[in-house]
């Protein structure tokens, strides 16, 4: 059955997910704040800043008017940086006039509050406007989804009906969606894997090989799991697509902007220079600070996160930080 979906955010991931929805027979409006981007999408069917080789299906309509974009929608898909979600949710709460399924495909933690994205949405959207909140997450590069590469992700929600609805919206021959009720674990895994991806990029930029990468990913997963369990997640979630799956794809590919940022840090560049040249938000940078503070607040040991925090926020030398990690007192795994 066809649905009308408003995709809020016309970056690489929003564009890719909008394309999947159209291919599955749904009506899609994609919203952007930028008039030039709207005109490019509607006129040329391109989004060169984010996906150079991609062409939008002709059925997608780009808009800059938020009220017009969500009008008549059955579901809203939020795909913008974490830093903008609270304000967008406040705007939406003034516009929505009935209960809708709210989906988000963003990955991060809010600065200062350290809150997950679904919590932000719950706080800013009234109960009269939300049928259910669903986190869509897993090992997925937009660049590969638009080429119809085989992809598997998770739709997580406390509302199983909403999760199944999102599953039905997206699932097709190349895009497989599983459901999960552990939205805490899925969102924590999605956010914190970006920290480890920065670390994986640093290791590659320093010239280290597969041994170092495997050790970092494995011990990084242990850190993510420790904090996730403290916050109420199911430990099995971190063995799934939004845990180890997302770690693998983000820590091993230049498609990942977090990995690319880390690689440049490993080469000796400063974080300010890296971010200014990236052209897109690197969620792992702000998430590192949030996770570092959250770990301190809960008394959770996260040495890799702490090390990357030192590099990003205290201008620590990457080789010095790495040596300190390797020289920590021995312990049982």
JOTA-V891332 format. One record per pair of residues at least 12 apart in sequence whose ideal C-beta (glycine too) atoms are under 6 Angstrom apart, sorted by the first residue. I is the first residue (numbers start at 1). J is the second residue. D is the distance in whole Angstrom. If there is no record, write none. Layout:
# JOTA-V891332
i=I j=J d=D
i=I j=J d=D
This chain:
# JOTA-V891332
i=2 j=25 d=5
i=2 j=26 d=6
i=3 j=26 d=5
i=3 j=74 d=4
i=4 j=27 d=4
i=4 j=72 d=6
i=4 j=73 d=5
i=4 j=74 d=5
i=5 j=21 d=5
i=5 j=26 d=5
i=5 j=28 d=5
i=5 j=75 d=5
i=5 j=77 d=6
i=6 j=29 d=5
i=6 j=69 d=5
i=6 j=70 d=4
i=6 j=73 d=4
i=6 j=76 d=5
i=7 j=28 d=6
i=7 j=30 d=5
i=7 j=77 d=5
i=8 j=31 d=5
i=8 j=78 d=5
i=9 j=79 d=4
i=9 j=80 d=4
i=10 j=30 d=5
i=10 j=32 d=4
i=10 j=37 d=6
i=11 j=50 d=5
i=12 j=50 d=4
i=12 j=51 d=5
i=12 j=142 d=4
i=13 j=79 d=5
i=13 j=105 d=6
i=13 j=142 d=5
i=14 j=79 d=4
i=15 j=47 d=5
i=15 j=51 d=6
i=16 j=142 d=4
i=16 j=145 d=4
i=16 j=146 d=5
i=18 j=30 d=5
i=18 j=60 d=6
i=19 j=146 d=6
i=20 j=170 d=6
i=20 j=175 d=5
i=22 j=57 d=4
i=22 j=59 d=5
i=22 j=60 d=6
i=24 j=172 d=6
i=28 j=60 d=5
i=29 j=61 d=5
i=29 j=63 d=6
i=29 j=69 d=5
i=30 j=60 d=6
i=30 j=62 d=5
i=31 j=63 d=5
i=31 j=66 d=6
i=31 j=69 d=4
i=35 j=64 d=6
i=38 j=62 d=4
i=38 j=64 d=5
i=41 j=56 d=6
i=41 j=62 d=4
i=42 j=62 d=5
i=54 j=146 d=5
i=66 j=91 d=6
i=67 j=95 d=5
i=75 j=100 d=6
i=75 j=101 d=4
i=75 j=103 d=6
i=76 j=100 d=6
i=76 j=102 d=5
i=77 j=103 d=5
i=78 j=104 d=4
i=79 j=105 d=5
i=81 j=281 d=4
i=82 j=106 d=6
i=82 j=108 d=3
i=85 j=117 d=6
i=85 j=120 d=5
i=86 j=120 d=5
i=86 j=124 d=6
i=89 j=121 d=5
i=89 j=124 d=4
i=89 j=125 d=6
i=90 j=124 d=5
i=93 j=124 d=6
i=93 j=125 d=5
i=96 j=129 d=4
i=99 j=131 d=5
i=100 j=131 d=6
i=101 j=131 d=5
i=101 j=132 d=6
i=101 j=162 d=5
i=101 j=165 d=6
i=102 j=121 d=6
i=102 j=130 d=5
i=102 j=133 d=5
i=103 j=134 d=5
i=103 j=136 d=6
i=103 j=166 d=6
i=104 j=117 d=5
i=104 j=135 d=6
i=105 j=136 d=4
i=107 j=190 d=4
i=107 j=191 d=5
i=107 j=283 d=6
i=108 j=191 d=5
i=108 j=283 d=4
i=108 j=287 d=5
i=109 j=191 d=5
i=109 j=287 d=5
i=109 j=290 d=4
i=111 j=286 d=6
i=111 j=290 d=6
i=114 j=290 d=5
i=114 j=294 d=5
i=116 j=187 d=4
i=118 j=133 d=5
i=118 j=135 d=6
i=118 j=183 d=6
i=121 j=133 d=5
i=132 j=157 d=5
i=132 j=159 d=3
i=132 j=162 d=3
i=134 j=155 d=5
i=134 j=157 d=4
i=134 j=162 d=5
i=134 j=163 d=6
i=134 j=166 d=5
i=135 j=156 d=5
i=135 j=183 d=5
i=135 j=186 d=5
i=135 j=187 d=5
i=136 j=155 d=6
i=137 j=154 d=6
i=137 j=186 d=5
i=137 j=190 d=4
i=137 j=242 d=5
i=138 j=153 d=3
i=138 j=154 d=5
i=138 j=241 d=4
i=138 j=242 d=5
i=138 j=245 d=6
i=138 j=246 d=6
i=139 j=245 d=4
i=139 j=246 d=5
i=139 j=249 d=4
i=140 j=153 d=5
i=141 j=255 d=4
i=143 j=255 d=5
i=148 j=174 d=5
i=150 j=174 d=5
i=151 j=175 d=5
i=152 j=176 d=5
i=152 j=241 d=6
i=153 j=177 d=6
i=154 j=178 d=5
i=154 j=180 d=5
i=154 j=186 d=6
i=154 j=241 d=5
i=154 j=242 d=5
i=155 j=167 d=5
i=155 j=177 d=5
i=155 j=179 d=5
i=156 j=180 d=4
i=156 j=183 d=4
i=156 j=186 d=4
i=157 j=183 d=6
i=163 j=179 d=4
i=164 j=179 d=6
i=167 j=179 d=5
i=182 j=233 d=6
i=182 j=234 d=4
i=182 j=237 d=5
i=184 j=231 d=6
i=184 j=232 d=5
i=184 j=233 d=5
i=185 j=228 d=5
i=185 j=233 d=3
i=185 j=234 d=5
i=185 j=237 d=3
i=186 j=242 d=4
i=188 j=228 d=4
i=188 j=233 d=6
i=189 j=238 d=6
i=189 j=242 d=4
i=189 j=243 d=4
i=190 j=242 d=6
i=191 j=287 d=5
i=192 j=224 d=4
i=192 j=291 d=6
i=193 j=246 d=5
i=193 j=247 d=5
i=193 j=250 d=5
i=194 j=258 d=5
i=194 j=283 d=5
i=194 j=284 d=3
i=194 j=287 d=5
i=195 j=284 d=5
i=195 j=287 d=6
i=195 j=288 d=5
i=195 j=305 d=5
i=195 j=308 d=6
i=196 j=220 d=3
i=196 j=251 d=6
i=197 j=250 d=4
i=197 j=251 d=5
i=197 j=256 d=5
i=197 j=258 d=4
i=197 j=259 d=5
i=198 j=258 d=5
i=198 j=261 d=6
i=198 j=262 d=4
i=198 j=284 d=5
i=198 j=308 d=6
i=199 j=216 d=5
i=199 j=304 d=6
i=199 j=308 d=5
i=200 j=213 d=6
i=200 j=216 d=6
i=200 j=251 d=4
i=200 j=259 d=6
i=201 j=259 d=4
i=201 j=262 d=2
i=201 j=263 d=4
i=202 j=262 d=4
i=202 j=265 d=5
i=202 j=266 d=4
i=202 j=318 d=6
i=203 j=216 d=6
i=204 j=263 d=5
i=205 j=263 d=4
i=205 j=266 d=2
i=205 j=267 d=5
i=206 j=266 d=4
i=217 j=247 d=5
i=217 j=251 d=5
i=220 j=304 d=5
i=221 j=244 d=6
i=221 j=247 d=6
i=223 j=302 d=4
i=223 j=304 d=6
i=223 j=305 d=6
i=225 j=238 d=5
i=226 j=300 d=5
i=227 j=295 d=6
i=227 j=300 d=5
i=230 j=298 d=5
i=230 j=300 d=6
i=257 j=280 d=6
i=257 j=282 d=5
i=258 j=282 d=6
i=258 j=284 d=4
i=261 j=274 d=5
i=261 j=282 d=5
i=271 j=312 d=5
i=285 j=312 d=6
i=288 j=308 d=5
i=288 j=309 d=5
i=288 j=312 d=6
i=291 j=305 d=5
i=292 j=305 d=6
i=292 j=309 d=4
i=307 j=321 d=5
i=307 j=325 d=5
